[in-house]
């Protein structure tokens, strides 16, 4: 997968759409779906993939939700595990938990993309480091190169 630098969710969607031969459309979840506990949803048809995300959360979380749903597309998940897919109905996968193999795969891919793309580029002097480890170190009060070994 070609991840551009700097990372662009729109660019990733455009690249995937080109590869798949159909557009990917991003939309906020309808209120009723969000209230039911779903925070992301992929509806795949023969002509377009619709990815819905929880709109009332942080931008980073919204991006992660979309990446998770894109993970389902990339892995070729076609139905909820345990349900038959006869190929005639649209693919509908909703994100509510991570107990199935498909959910775990999609979540792992979303996390890997975020980790890979969040560390791109070097921070300017005086700005916070951008990598996952650097963010954790910063949250714990460490500065790069100044660990006390404890």
Backbone torsions as a table, in degrees:
resi	resn	phi	psi	omega
1	UNK	NA	132.5	-179.2
2	UNK	-90.9	109.4	178.6
3	UNK	-102.2	115.7	-176.7
4	UNK	-70.2	158.3	177.4
5	UNK	-124.9	120.1	-2.7
6	UNK	-71.6	155.3	-176.8
7	UNK	-64.6	139.0	176.2
8	UNK	-134.9	119.1	177.6
9	UNK	-60.6	-41.3	178.6
10	UNK	-62.2	-40.2	177.9
11	UNK	-64.3	-41.5	177.6
12	UNK	-62.4	-44.6	179.0
13	UNK	-61.8	-42.4	179.9
14	UNK	-63.6	-42.0	179.0
15	UNK	-63.9	-45.8	178.8
16	UNK	-63.7	-40.7	179.5
17	UNK	-61.9	-41.7	178.5
18	UNK	-63.0	-44.4	179.8
19	UNK	-64.3	-36.6	-176.3
20	UNK	-88.0	-15.5	179.4
21	UNK	76.4	22.8	175.2
22	UNK	-157.0	148.4	-175.2
23	UNK	-70.6	157.5	171.6
24	UNK	-113.9	121.6	-178.6
25	UNK	-110.8	126.6	179.9
26	UNK	-99.1	132.7	-179.4
27	UNK	-143.4	147.2	171.0
28	UNK	-64.9	146.8	176.2
29	UNK	-62.5	142.1	169.8
30	UNK	-60.2	147.5	-176.6
31	UNK	-52.3	-42.5	-177.3
32	UNK	-62.0	-39.9	179.3
33	UNK	-67.6	-43.6	179.7
34	UNK	-62.6	-39.6	-179.8
35	UNK	-69.5	-21.3	179.6
36	UNK	-81.1	-6.2	178.5
37	UNK	106.6	-7.4	177.2
38	UNK	-76.3	134.1	176.5
39	UNK	-113.6	-9.3	176.2
40	UNK	-154.4	154.1	-176.5
41	UNK	-155.2	135.8	173.5
42	UNK	-116.2	127.1	173.5
43	UNK	-120.1	110.3	-179.0
44	UNK	-104.6	126.2	176.2
45	UNK	-116.1	-179.6	178.7
46	UNK	-66.5	-24.3	-173.3
47	UNK	-114.6	-16.2	-177.3
48	UNK	-157.4	149.9	172.4
49	UNK	-108.5	126.3	176.5
50	UNK	-105.7	126.9	176.4
51	UNK	-117.2	121.2	179.3
52	UNK	-107.4	143.5	-177.5
53	UNK	-137.0	154.2	175.1
54	UNK	-66.6	120.6	-176.3
55	UNK	-84.5	-25.4	-174.8
56	UNK	-96.4	60.1	176.4
57	UNK	-148.2	-177.0	-178.0
58	UNK	-71.7	155.8	177.3
59	UNK	-57.5	-39.3	179.1
60	UNK	-63.8	-42.2	179.0
61	UNK	-66.9	-40.7	176.4
62	UNK	-57.9	-45.7	-180.0
63	UNK	-61.5	-41.6	179.8
64	UNK	-64.1	-40.2	178.0
65	UNK	-60.6	-46.2	179.5
66	UNK	-63.2	-43.4	177.8
67	UNK	-59.6	-38.8	178.0
68	UNK	-61.3	-47.3	-179.9
69	UNK	-65.9	-37.4	174.8
70	UNK	-63.5	-31.8	175.4
71	UNK	-59.6	-41.9	176.3
72	UNK	-59.3	-41.8	179.7
73	UNK	-64.1	-48.2	-177.6
74	UNK	-63.2	-36.6	178.9
75	UNK	-78.9	-11.0	-179.7
76	UNK	73.8	28.6	176.5
77	UNK	-66.2	132.3	-173.6
78	UNK	-117.3	-17.2	-179.8
79	UNK	-157.6	166.9	173.4
80	UNK	-66.2	139.1	-178.7
81	UNK	-58.9	136.6	179.8
82	UNK	92.5	-7.3	177.9
83	UNK	-109.8	145.1	178.7
84	UNK	-79.9	144.3	176.3
85	UNK	-122.7	109.7	-177.9
86	UNK	-87.3	2.0	176.8
87	UNK	83.5	-4.3	-178.2
88	UNK	-96.9	-24.6	-177.4
89	UNK	-94.9	154.9	175.0
90	UNK	-63.5	151.6	175.2
91	UNK	-77.2	127.9	176.9
92	UNK	-133.0	112.8	178.0
93	UNK	-124.4	122.7	179.0
94	UNK	-107.5	144.1	-177.1
95	UNK	-101.5	108.8	176.1
96	UNK	-128.1	-28.9	179.8
97	UNK	-152.5	-179.2	-174.5
98	UNK	-126.0	35.5	-174.2
99	UNK	-88.2	-15.4	-178.9
100	UNK	-98.2	160.1	178.1
101	UNK	-58.7	-42.9	-179.2
102	UNK	-62.3	-43.1	179.1
103	UNK	-65.1	-40.2	179.3
104	UNK	-66.1	-40.4	177.7
105	UNK	-62.7	-47.4	-179.1
106	UNK	-63.6	-40.0	-179.9
107	UNK	-67.4	-40.5	179.1
108	UNK	-63.8	-43.4	179.5
109	UNK	-64.2	-43.6	177.7
110	UNK	-58.6	-43.9	179.8
111	UNK	-65.3	-40.0	179.6
112	UNK	-65.5	-41.6	178.1
113	UNK	-63.4	-44.9	179.4
114	UNK	-61.4	-43.9	-179.9
115	UNK	-63.2	-45.0	-177.9
116	UNK	-65.8	-40.8	-174.4
117	UNK	-87.4	-20.5	-178.4
118	UNK	-76.3	-20.0	-178.5
119	UNK	-96.6	8.3	-178.3
120	UNK	-74.9	145.1	178.4
121	UNK	78.7	159.5	177.8
122	UNK	-103.4	138.8	178.0
123	UNK	-68.0	145.7	174.2
124	UNK	-69.8	151.2	177.0
125	UNK	-53.9	135.2	179.7
126	UNK	86.8	-2.8	177.7
127	UNK	-105.2	160.3	-178.6
128	UNK	-70.1	142.3	175.0
129	UNK	-63.8	152.1	-171.5
130	UNK	-105.4	-18.0	-177.5
131	UNK	-71.4	160.5	-178.0
132	UNK	-60.2	-45.9	179.5
133	UNK	-63.9	-41.5	-179.9
134	UNK	-63.9	-39.0	178.4
135	UNK	-64.9	-40.5	178.8
136	UNK	-64.8	-45.3	178.6
137	UNK	-60.4	-42.6	179.7
138	UNK	-62.8	-42.0	180.0
139	UNK	-64.3	-28.8	-178.9
140	UNK	-91.8	3.6	176.0
141	UNK	90.2	8.8	178.2
142	UNK	-90.0	147.5	169.3
143	UNK	-110.2	147.7	-179.9
144	UNK	-54.0	130.5	176.8
145	UNK	79.9	3.4	-178.2
146	UNK	-124.5	43.5	178.2
147	UNK	-80.0	144.7	-179.0
148	UNK	-98.4	2.7	176.2
149	UNK	83.7	-2.6	-179.7
150	UNK	-92.5	NA	NA
